[in-house]
C-alpha cells in the first residue's frame, strides 16, 4: 500500500510543525510501507500572495484603520481562511493525480481531500475548540471564514474512515461538536524525535525546566512567580527557561532563548537541559497536547501541565495536572515535584509511558485505523473515547452551542482589569468566569 501524507507544508522537513509531519511520514516508511509527502499548498510565494490578497480585502472592509498588530493577525488568519483552504485543496487534488496513492493520512483539515480515495485525519484540536479558547489567529478571521472552516472540518471528519486524534480532549470534540460516531474516532497520541533513553541524574536538587515559544500562552509568568516562592523554601532549586521568553533577572533562573532542533549545537544544549532536569513545568493557559511532555517522558522526566486542553493524556500518572490560572496550585505542584522521591517516582513512570509515544507507535495506530488488516507491532491505544452530548444546560438554564457562543460571549475588560473570559468545560458548554488576566495580555 502506498500512502500519501498530506500537509500544508513540507512533510519532509523535520522542523515543520514540531516535526509531526516528518515523524508520521518517516515512521510509516520505517514500518515497511511506501509513503510520499503530499504538500497541500502551492509554492510559498503564491501561498503567501493568496493570504495577502484575502487579508487586504478583509482589512479594507473594516470601518476603522487597523493597527500594525491587527494587520499581522489578519494576515496570519488569512492562511487558515476559506480562500487559502480552497486553493490548497485544488493543489492537493492535482498532486494526488500525479502520484499513485492508495490512501491518504491528512494532517489537519485546512484543505479538501480529493474524492474517491480512502483517508484518515490526524489532528490535535478542532476548529470549535480553537475558537472557544480564543486563539488570536482564529479570532482575527471573518466570522464567515470561521463558519466555513467548521463546516469544512465537519465534512472531512464525517468522510474519513477514522478520525485519529492526539488526545481524548480533541476526540470528544469530534464526537460532540461534529456528530462523528464514537466508533470512528480513536486517540493515537503524539510522537517525539527525542530518543527514548535512560538517563542517570541527580534527584537530590530540584531542577525545573520550562520550554515555550509563546511565553504568555505557556504561562511563563506564573511559573516564574511560583518558582520565586519555591526558592524561599528550597534556595538551591533552579529553573532553566527556553523559548520566547522576555528578559529575566531572577535568582536561580537561567535563560537560554530559542534553541533550534535543526542546529546541532542547540540540539545538544537542549538534550543536556532535559538530561539534568528533575521536572518539566509548563502549565499552559491552553494546550492541545504539548509534544514537549512526550519529549520529557522520553528521558524519564515527570511534568507539571495545565488542565485546559489535552496535556493530561501525555502526562498521565507521570506528573501533576493543575488549573493554569491557580497560582497556589502551580506553587503546590512545584513543591511536590521538588521532593526527590516524588520526582524520581514520576520520572520512572514517565519512562514506562514513553514507549507509547514513539513515532512508529503513533504511525502504527494511524495505519491500523486506515487499514485494520495491517499487522503491525504497536501498543494499542490505552485511551477510551466516550460519546458526549452536543448540548447541555448551563447554570443559567440556557442551551449553548459552542460554535456559536463567541457571538454572544465577547471579551469584556472591566475597570479593575478583570477579564470576563469564557472557558469550555469537559461537557462542551461555555462558562463565563472572572479572571485577573492582565499579565497575559
JOZI-V463766 format. One record per residue. D_LAST is the distance of its C-alpha to the last C-alpha in whole Angstrom. Layout:
d_last=<D_LAST:D_LAST>
//
This chain:
d_last=<49:47:43:41:37:35:31:30:30:32:33:36:33:32:28:27:25:25:29:29:31:33:34:35:37:39:39:41:43:44:45:48:47:46:43:42:38:38:35:34:33:35:35:31:32:33:30:28:30:30:26:26:29:27:24:26:27:24:23:26:26:23:25:22:22:18:16:16:13:14:18:16:15:18:20:18:19:22:23:23:25:28:30:29:30:33:34:33:35:38:38:38:41:43:42:43:46:47:46:49:46:47:44:40:37:34:30:28:29:28:32:35:37:41:43:46:45:43:40:37:33:31:28:25:23:24:22:22:20:18:17:17:14:13:13:11:15:17:15:16:19:22:23:26:25:23:26:28:27:27:31:31:30:32:35:34:34:37:39:38:41:38:34:33:30:28:28:29:26:26:30:29:27:30:32:31:29:31:35:36:38:37:41:39:36:35:33:34:31:30:31:31:32:32:36:37:39:40:38:40:37:37:36:37:34:30:28:25:23:20:19:16:15:12:11:7:10:13:11:12:11:13:16:17:17:19:21:22:23:25:27:28:30:31:31:32:29:27:24:23:20:20:18:15:14:14:17:18:21:22:25:26:23:24:22:23:21:21:25:26:29:31:32:34:33:30:31:33:31:28:31:32:29:29:33:32:29:30:27:24:21:18:17:14:12:14:17:20:22:21:25:24:25:28:28:28:31:33:34:34:31:29:26:23:21:18:20:18:20:23:23:25:28:28:27:30:32:31:28:26:24:21:18:15:14:17:17:21:21:20:22:25:25:24:27:29:29:30:33:35:37:34:33:36:37:33:34:37:36:33:36:38:35:35:38:36:34:36:35:39:39:36:38:41:39:38:41:43:41:42:46:47:50:49:50:47:46:43:42:41:38:37:35:36:34:35:35:33:33:31:31:31:31:28:28:29:32:30:30:27:27:24:24:24:22:19:21:22:18:16:12:13:11:14:15:15:11:12:10:13:13:15:17:20:22:25:27:25:25:21:20:18:17:15:12:11:7:5:6:4:0>
//
